[in-house]
Amino acid sequence: MTEGAHDDGVFIAPLFGLLRERDEVPSCPTLSAFKARLLQAYHRGLLELATCKRAEDENPLVVAASALRDRRTTFHLVQRWSRRNMYAALDDVLEALSPKAYAAAKDFARKVHEDEQRREGRPRLITLRLDAFAARVQAVANEGSHDALIVELFQELDDRGEATGLGLSAFKALLRGAHRRGLLTLRAWQAKDGVKTPVMQVSAVDHEGMKLHLVCRTAAPLPIPWGRPALPLPPARATATGA
């Protein structure tokens, strides 16, 4: 993320806000719980925390909200890896892959390359904030003539190259977050929607004890022409006038 960035790190409070908006931290409903998990990960060597330097150049409210006390040190940032460390980590991963997993990684890389052409300049869903994500999903749902089944909607977006890096479970988590914030509306399968199918069951999103399966359209339905079309008018005949 770029919001809340400082040097080679990201402030803890804006990072938590983004992850909560995307419904990616259900186990950490509060900032204090998120900080506790960060501290556990830090002590296990899974990530690096850092102290804010040049704090006078930053919003003091963001600095204060991000403060995480650990013994005699107060952290404010989650450290980002340098490009060198990222490439080294990728090399380590590739060396550790089995032949089967390496082939799967090559297939995914090929899919990413193909998706670049299918996207036609549209952003990837995984890069969007929740409001922009909801707007894009709603626009695709509105292209149909009825409410969109979640699995079929995900497949449509994937076919357009927009869902790369975003699995179905993560897609449904984002939909749940958008529904909770009123950015789009999900509803349960009803008798009018037809016979229940395995695809309907896979589409289920759990929300407050309910299972929701469809994204509701918000656009007015397209007009349906009734009856036979009118016959074309016969071409006008040229008339000659005598002298």
Secondary structure, DSSP 8 states (H G I E B T S, - for coil): --TTEETTEEEHHHHHHHHHHTT--TT--SHHHHHHHHHHHHHTTSS-EE--SSGGGS-HHHHHHH-EEETTEEE-EEE---HHHHHHHHHHHHHH--HHHHHHHHHHHHHHHHHHHHHTT---GGGS-HHHHHHHHHHHHHTSSS-EEHHHHHHHHHHTT--TT--HHHHHHHHHHHHHTTSS-EE---GGG-S--HHHHHT-EEETTEEE-EE---S-------S----------------
